[in-house]
């Protein structure tokens, strides 16, 4: 499994929003259901809260993808 970096704006991004930004879910509703089912991990821990706040350096595993939160260049 390769690691994909997903750049986010400075400030808070929540897990559900991050999954949409990364393109691994199509809708907020899908992300909510799949997170509640325990399909996402953050830094190796199962996360069931779609409102979990992410910061650069966090690693999210979802649907066989490893996604790294990174700050957008220039921000």
Secondary structure, DSSP 8 states (H G I E B T S, - for coil): --EEEEEE-SS-EEHHHHHHHHTS-SSHHHHHHHHHTT-EEETTEEE--TT-EE-TT-EEEETTEEEEEEE-TT-
